[in-house]
Amino acid sequence: MNNNKKDFIAGMLTAFIMSLVVVAIVLCIKVARETGDTKAESMRRRSETSLSGEEEEGEEPEEKERVDESSIVRDKDVQKKIEYIEKLIHKNYIDDIDKDAIAEGVYDGLMESIDDPYAAYYSPEEWISMQQSNQGIYYGIGAYLQKDTELLYPRITGVIAGTPAEEAGLKEGDIIEKVAEEDVYDLDLTDVVTKIKGEEGTYVHLTIVRGEAGSREVKEFDVVRRKVETPTVSWEMKENDIAYIQISEFDAVTVDQFAEALAEAKGKRMKGLILDLRSNPGGSLAAVVDIARMLLPQGRIVYTEDKYGKQNNYNCDGTHEIDVPMAVLVNGYSASASEILAGAIKDYKKGTLIGTTTFGKGIVQQIFTLEDGSAVKLTVSHYYTPNGNDIHKVGIEPDIKLEYDSEAYEKDKTDNQLEEAIKLLTQ
């Protein structure tokens, strides 16, 4: 069944699907775990600009357990209406209809009917693919994606060195308008990444919009798909014994990679630390908390709060608090988990933030896996910095505001923000 038919069905049903009861009738929720993102954002949670974690669902207020008889009546009416519309489609629609496609349209329509830009339904195949990507190895092009909240197209927020994306000439900031000639306007980021991924050695055709408003140009790229192993942490020792550690995203593998880099830097007697979180779209809550515990003093790292007021705290015992001056590089693509780390460092005054205001994603998504192997993603809570700041749609202001000089970098590889951090720590 083609996408137009699916969109037609989903569109007819979306207005009628306002309750999760419909899904509960079809499938039973079996397991719940928190995920994001951000990070594949590359079938990444990068996704997804999403934040993932290990929070367990807590007790809910009694109010939720009360039965609203009027809602039961409405739910029955909704179910009957859906069944009636389905019969109308089968009887009158000019083409044959796939029942599975209708069901998928119902689930997709349900997710689209709520005011949650990160809500999504994943078929069993999509959910398996997403889980595989979270391991840090996948077959794709090697680009990090994030949905542009204004244009509603995916934007490339980073390109992994030595990957097909870099070799083809894709750049940070590029907007992906079409994948294989299919317009991806307002498409769920996971669906876009699924379309980009594929068999090793095959090509994906991308239509890219490059440049700022008023001077944008459209470019076409054919990018080969290859096995991509995501390096989430890189480091080197800069001048004056200043260690530079870059974290591109927060995956399960990131914790060990960061711990190894930090240990090597300490072994070389670093006198300062630059933490680069620029264009880091986030990822695992568990990962960023573990990394924060290697840097921060005793106290709260972050806390989340759901709509019932239930809070979950993530704390640090302070036994590994860093004892050298620190600078943190951030930009408008630093989101979610990276904002948790940057926000905590700023609140504890453990380092100086340099760059531009961060993205402003202060919410947490949770994955609910269903009995048939499919899954549903929903935004379930807000998170707050140690000082109680809600950075959602606001972002974190750097201590030193400094725009990135892309022309200087193109000319002689000069990174003005990095140079400012080195200068600060040297002084």
C-alpha positions as CSV (number, residue, x, y, z in Angstrom):
1,M,0.0,0.0,0.0
2,N,1.5,3.4,-1.0
3,N,2.1,6.3,1.4
4,N,-0.8,8.4,-0.1
5,K,-3.3,5.7,0.8
6,K,-1.9,5.3,4.2
7,D,-2.0,9.1,4.7
8,F,-5.6,9.1,3.5
9,I,-6.6,6.5,6.0
10,A,-4.6,8.0,8.9
11,G,-6.1,11.4,8.1
12,M,-9.7,10.2,8.2
13,L,-9.1,8.4,11.5
14,T,-6.9,10.9,13.3
15,A,-9.8,13.2,14.4
16,F,-11.6,10.3,16.0
17,I,-8.7,8.8,17.9
18,M,-8.2,10.8,21.1
19,S,-7.8,8.0,23.7
20,L,-5.2,5.4,24.4
21,V,-8.1,3.0,25.1
22,V,-8.2,2.1,21.5
23,V,-4.7,0.8,21.5
24,A,-5.3,-0.9,24.9
25,I,-8.1,-2.9,23.2
26,V,-5.8,-4.1,20.5
27,L,-2.5,-4.6,22.4
28,C,-1.4,-4.9,26.0
29,I,1.5,-2.9,27.4
30,K,4.1,-5.3,28.6
31,V,7.3,-3.5,29.4
32,A,8.2,0.1,29.9
33,R,11.6,1.8,29.7
34,E,12.7,5.3,29.2
35,T,14.5,6.3,26.1
36,G,14.9,9.1,23.8
37,D,16.1,11.3,21.7
38,T,17.7,12.2,21.1
39,K,20.7,10.5,20.0
40,A,19.8,8.1,16.2
41,E,19.2,11.3,16.0
42,S,21.7,8.0,11.9
43,M,18.9,5.8,13.4
44,R,19.8,7.6,16.5
45,R,17.9,8.7,19.3
46,R,19.7,11.7,17.8
47,S,17.5,11.6,18.1
48,E,15.6,11.9,17.9
49,T,16.9,14.5,19.8
50,S,15.4,12.2,22.6
51,L,16.6,11.6,26.1
52,S,16.7,8.1,27.4
53,G,17.1,6.8,30.9
54,E,16.3,4.1,33.5
55,E,13.5,5.8,35.5
56,E,10.9,3.4,36.8
57,E,7.3,4.3,36.7
58,G,6.1,5.2,40.2
59,E,2.8,5.3,42.1
60,E,0.3,7.5,40.5
61,P,-2.2,9.7,42.4
62,E,-5.6,8.2,43.2
63,E,-7.3,10.6,40.8
64,K,-6.0,8.7,37.9
65,E,-7.7,5.5,39.1
66,R,-11.1,7.1,39.3
67,V,-13.5,5.9,36.6
68,D,-15.0,8.6,34.4
69,E,-18.2,7.0,33.1
70,S,-18.6,9.7,30.5
71,S,-15.2,8.9,29.1
72,I,-16.2,5.2,28.9
73,V,-19.2,6.2,26.8
74,R,-17.0,8.3,24.6
75,D,-14.5,5.5,24.2
76,K,-17.2,3.1,23.1
77,D,-18.5,5.7,20.6
78,V,-15.0,6.1,19.2
79,Q,-14.5,2.4,18.8
80,K,-17.9,2.0,17.1
81,K,-17.1,5.0,14.8
82,I,-13.7,3.5,13.8
83,E,-15.3,0.2,13.0
84,Y,-18.0,1.8,10.9
85,I,-15.4,3.9,9.0
86,E,-13.3,0.8,8.4
87,K,-16.4,-0.9,6.9
88,L,-17.1,2.1,4.7
89,I,-13.5,2.0,3.4
90,H,-13.6,-1.7,2.7
91,K,-17.0,-1.5,0.9
92,N,-16.5,1.7,-1.1
93,Y,-12.9,2.6,-1.5
94,I,-11.9,2.1,-5.2
95,D,-8.7,0.1,-4.4
96,D,-8.1,-3.0,-2.3
97,I,-7.2,-2.3,1.3
98,D,-4.6,-4.0,3.4
99,K,-6.0,-4.6,6.9
100,D,-2.5,-4.3,8.4
101,A,-2.1,-1.0,6.7
102,I,-5.3,0.2,8.2
103,A,-4.2,-0.8,11.7
104,E,-0.8,0.9,11.2
105,G,-2.8,4.0,10.1
106,V,-4.8,3.9,13.3
107,Y,-1.7,3.7,15.5
108,D,0.1,6.5,13.6
109,G,-3.0,8.6,13.6
110,L,-3.3,8.2,17.4
111,M,0.2,9.4,17.9
112,E,-0.4,12.4,15.6
113,S,-3.6,13.4,17.4
114,I,-1.7,14.5,20.6
115,D,0.3,17.6,21.0
116,D,3.6,15.8,21.4
117,P,6.2,16.3,18.6
118,Y,8.2,13.3,19.9
119,A,5.4,10.9,20.1
120,A,5.7,8.0,17.7
121,Y,4.5,4.5,17.0
122,Y,7.1,1.9,15.9
123,S,6.2,-1.3,14.1
124,P,8.0,-4.5,15.4
125,E,10.5,-4.1,12.5
126,E,11.1,-0.4,13.3
127,W,11.6,-1.1,17.0
128,I,14.1,-3.8,16.4
129,S,16.1,-1.5,14.0
130,M,16.0,1.3,16.6
131,Q,17.3,-1.0,19.3
132,Q,20.1,-2.2,17.1
133,S,21.2,1.4,16.3
134,N,21.4,2.1,20.0
135,Q,24.4,-0.3,20.2
136,G,26.5,2.3,18.3
137,I,26.9,0.3,15.1
138,Y,24.6,0.6,12.1
139,Y,24.6,0.6,8.3
140,G,24.0,4.2,7.1
141,I,25.9,7.3,6.0
142,G,27.4,8.6,9.2
143,A,25.4,11.8,9.9
144,Y,23.7,13.0,13.0
145,L,20.1,14.3,12.6
146,Q,17.8,16.5,14.6
147,K,14.4,17.8,13.6
148,D,14.3,21.5,13.0
149,T,11.4,22.7,15.1
150,E,10.6,25.7,12.8
151,L,11.1,24.1,9.3
152,L,9.9,20.7,10.5
153,Y,12.6,19.0,8.3
154,P,15.5,17.0,9.6
155,R,18.7,19.0,9.9
156,I,22.2,17.5,9.9
157,T,23.8,18.5,13.2
158,G,27.1,16.6,12.7
159,V,29.0,14.5,10.3
160,I,31.3,11.7,11.5
161,A,34.8,11.8,10.1
162,G,35.7,9.2,7.6
163,T,32.1,8.2,6.8
164,P,30.1,8.4,3.5
165,A,28.4,11.6,4.6
166,E,31.7,13.4,4.9
167,E,33.0,11.9,1.7
168,A,29.9,13.0,-0.2
169,G,30.2,16.6,1.0
170,L,27.3,16.8,3.4
171,K,27.8,19.5,6.0
172,E,26.5,20.4,9.5
173,G,23.4,22.6,9.1
174,D,22.2,21.0,5.9
175,I,18.4,20.5,5.8
176,I,17.2,17.1,4.3
177,E,14.2,17.9,2.2
178,K,13.8,14.5,0.4
179,V,15.0,11.0,0.8
180,A,14.9,8.9,-2.4
181,E,12.6,11.6,-3.9
182,E,10.2,11.4,-1.0
183,D,9.4,14.6,0.8
184,V,10.1,14.1,4.6
185,Y,8.3,17.3,5.9
186,D,7.2,16.8,9.5
187,L,8.0,13.1,9.3
188,D,9.1,11.4,12.6
189,L,12.9,11.5,12.8
190,T,13.1,7.7,13.3
191,D,11.2,7.2,10.0
192,V,13.6,9.4,8.2
193,V,16.6,7.6,9.6
194,T,15.0,4.3,8.6
195,K,14.7,5.5,5.0
196,I,18.3,6.6,5.0
197,K,19.7,3.4,6.4
198,G,19.9,0.3,4.2
199,E,21.9,-2.5,2.9
200,E,25.6,-2.1,2.8
201,G,26.9,-0.9,-0.6
202,T,23.6,0.5,-1.8
203,Y,23.0,4.2,-2.3
204,V,20.5,6.7,-0.9
205,H,19.6,9.8,-2.9
206,L,19.2,12.9,-0.7
207,T,17.8,16.3,-1.6
208,I,19.6,18.9,0.6
209,V,18.8,22.6,1.2
210,R,21.9,24.5,2.2
211,G,22.3,28.0,3.5
212,E,20.3,30.6,5.4
213,A,16.9,32.0,4.6
214,G,17.1,34.2,1.5
215,S,20.2,32.5,0.1
216,R,19.4,28.8,0.2
217,E,20.3,26.5,-2.6
218,V,19.1,22.9,-3.3
219,K,21.7,20.2,-3.8
220,E,21.4,16.5,-4.8
221,F,23.6,13.8,-3.3
222,D,23.9,10.1,-3.9
223,V,25.5,8.7,-0.7
224,V,26.7,5.1,-0.3
225,R,25.6,3.1,2.8
226,R,28.4,1.5,4.8
227,K,28.9,0.0,8.3
228,V,29.3,2.9,10.7
229,E,30.7,2.5,14.1
230,T,29.9,5.6,16.1
231,P,32.8,7.1,18.0
232,T,31.1,9.0,20.8
233,V,34.2,10.3,22.6
234,S,37.5,11.7,21.2
235,W,40.2,13.5,23.1
236,E,43.7,15.0,22.8
237,M,46.1,17.0,24.9
238,K,46.3,20.7,23.9
239,E,48.9,23.3,24.7
240,N,49.7,24.1,28.3
241,D,48.6,20.6,29.5
242,I,45.0,21.3,28.7
243,A,42.9,18.2,27.9
244,Y,40.2,18.4,25.2
245,I,37.4,15.8,25.3
246,Q,34.6,15.9,22.8
247,I,31.4,13.9,23.4
248,S,29.3,13.6,20.2
249,E,26.4,11.8,21.9
250,F,25.4,9.9,25.0
251,D,25.1,6.2,24.2
252,A,25.6,3.1,26.5
253,V,29.2,2.9,25.1
254,T,29.9,6.6,25.9
255,V,30.5,6.1,29.6
256,D,33.5,3.7,29.2
257,Q,34.9,5.8,26.4
258,F,34.7,9.0,28.5
259,A,36.2,7.2,31.6
260,E,39.1,6.0,29.5
261,A,39.7,9.4,28.0
262,L,39.5,11.2,31.3
263,A,41.9,8.6,32.9
264,E,44.5,9.1,30.2
265,A,44.2,12.9,30.5
266,K,44.8,12.6,34.3
267,G,47.7,10.3,33.7
268,K,49.3,13.0,31.6
269,R,48.8,15.4,34.4
270,M,46.2,17.7,32.8
271,K,46.0,21.2,34.3
272,G,42.6,22.0,32.7
273,L,39.8,20.3,30.9
274,I,37.8,21.5,27.9
275,L,34.5,19.5,27.4
276,D,33.1,19.9,23.9
277,L,29.3,19.3,23.8
278,R,28.7,21.3,20.6
279,S,26.1,19.7,18.3
280,N,25.6,16.9,20.8
281,P,21.9,16.1,20.5
282,G,21.7,14.0,23.7
283,G,20.9,10.4,24.2
284,S,20.9,8.2,27.3
285,L,20.0,9.7,30.7
286,A,21.8,6.9,32.5
287,A,24.9,7.6,30.5
288,V,25.0,11.4,31.1
289,V,24.4,10.8,34.8
290,D,27.3,8.4,35.1
291,I,29.6,10.8,33.3
292,A,28.4,13.7,35.5
293,R,29.4,11.6,38.5
294,M,33.0,11.7,37.3
295,L,33.1,15.5,37.4
296,L,30.6,17.0,39.9
297,P,30.6,17.6,43.6
298,Q,28.1,15.9,46.0
299,G,24.5,16.8,45.3
300,R,21.8,16.5,42.7
301,I,22.7,16.2,39.1
302,V,19.1,16.4,37.6
303,Y,15.6,15.6,38.6
304,T,12.5,14.8,36.5
305,E,8.9,15.5,37.3
306,D,5.8,14.0,35.7
307,K,2.3,15.5,35.4
308,Y,1.3,14.1,38.8
309,G,4.2,15.9,40.5
310,K,6.2,12.7,41.1
311,Q,9.9,13.5,41.1
312,N,12.9,11.2,40.4
313,N,16.3,12.5,41.6
314,Y,19.7,11.6,40.1
315,N,22.5,12.3,42.6
316,C,26.2,12.4,42.8
317,D,28.3,11.4,45.8
318,G,31.2,13.7,44.9
319,T,33.9,11.1,45.3
320,H,35.3,11.7,41.8
321,E,34.9,15.5,41.7
322,I,37.3,17.0,39.2
323,D,40.0,19.3,40.7
324,V,41.1,21.3,37.6
325,P,39.5,24.3,36.0
326,M,37.0,23.4,33.2
327,A,35.4,25.0,30.2
328,V,32.4,23.6,28.3
329,L,31.7,24.4,24.7
330,V,28.0,24.5,23.6
331,N,25.9,25.7,20.7
332,G,22.3,25.7,19.5
333,Y,22.5,22.0,18.6
334,S,23.5,21.0,22.1
335,A,20.4,19.4,23.4
336,S,18.7,17.1,25.9
337,A,21.3,15.0,27.8
338,S,24.1,17.4,26.8
339,E,22.1,20.2,28.4
340,I,21.7,18.2,31.6
341,L,25.5,18.0,31.9
342,A,26.1,21.6,30.9
343,G,23.3,22.8,33.2
344,A,24.7,20.9,36.2
345,I,28.3,22.1,35.6
346,K,27.0,25.7,35.4
347,D,24.8,25.4,38.5
348,Y,27.7,24.1,40.6
349,K,30.1,26.6,39.0
350,K,32.4,23.8,38.2
351,G,33.2,25.2,34.7
352,T,32.7,28.1,32.3
353,L,30.2,27.6,29.4
354,I,31.4,29.1,26.1
355,G,29.5,29.5,22.9
356,T,25.8,30.1,22.1
357,T,22.5,29.3,23.8
358,T,21.7,25.6,23.8
359,F,18.8,23.9,22.0
360,G,16.3,23.8,24.9
361,K,14.9,20.3,25.1
362,G,14.0,19.8,28.8
363,I,11.6,16.9,28.4
364,V,11.9,13.1,28.7
365,Q,10.5,10.4,26.5
366,Q,9.6,6.9,27.5
367,I,9.2,3.8,25.3
368,F,6.3,1.4,26.0
369,T,6.9,-1.9,24.3
370,L,3.7,-3.8,23.3
371,E,2.9,-7.5,23.3
372,D,3.3,-7.9,19.5
373,G,6.8,-6.4,19.5
374,S,5.8,-2.9,18.5
375,A,6.3,0.1,20.7
376,V,5.0,3.6,21.5
377,K,7.0,6.6,22.5
378,L,5.5,9.4,24.6
379,T,6.8,12.4,26.4
380,V,6.3,11.6,30.1
381,S,8.1,14.3,32.2
382,H,10.1,17.5,32.4
383,Y,13.7,17.6,33.8
384,Y,15.2,20.3,35.8
385,T,18.8,21.4,36.6
386,P,20.1,21.1,40.2
387,N,19.0,24.7,40.9
388,G,15.5,23.8,39.6
389,N,15.7,25.6,36.2
390,D,13.3,24.4,33.5
391,I,15.3,24.9,30.3
392,H,12.6,23.5,27.9
393,K,12.2,25.8,24.8
394,V,14.6,28.3,26.6
395,G,18.0,26.6,26.6
396,I,21.0,27.4,28.7
397,E,22.8,30.7,28.3
398,P,26.6,30.4,28.1
399,D,28.8,32.4,30.5
400,I,30.8,33.7,27.6
401,K,28.7,34.3,24.5
402,L,30.8,33.7,21.3
403,E,29.5,32.9,17.9
404,Y,31.4,30.2,15.9
405,D,33.5,31.7,13.2
406,S,32.9,29.2,10.3
407,E,34.8,31.4,7.8
408,A,38.0,31.2,10.0
409,Y,37.7,27.5,10.3
410,E,37.2,27.1,6.5
411,K,40.3,29.2,5.9
412,D,42.8,27.7,8.3
413,K,41.0,25.3,10.7
414,T,40.9,27.9,13.4
415,D,38.2,27.1,16.0
416,N,37.6,30.5,17.7
417,Q,35.4,29.0,20.5
418,L,38.1,26.3,21.3
419,E,40.8,29.0,21.2
420,E,38.8,31.1,23.7
421,A,38.5,28.1,26.0
422,I,42.3,27.4,25.9
423,K,42.9,31.1,26.5
424,L,40.6,31.1,29.5
425,L,42.1,28.0,31.2
426,T,45.6,29.1,30.5
427,Q,45.0,32.4,32.2
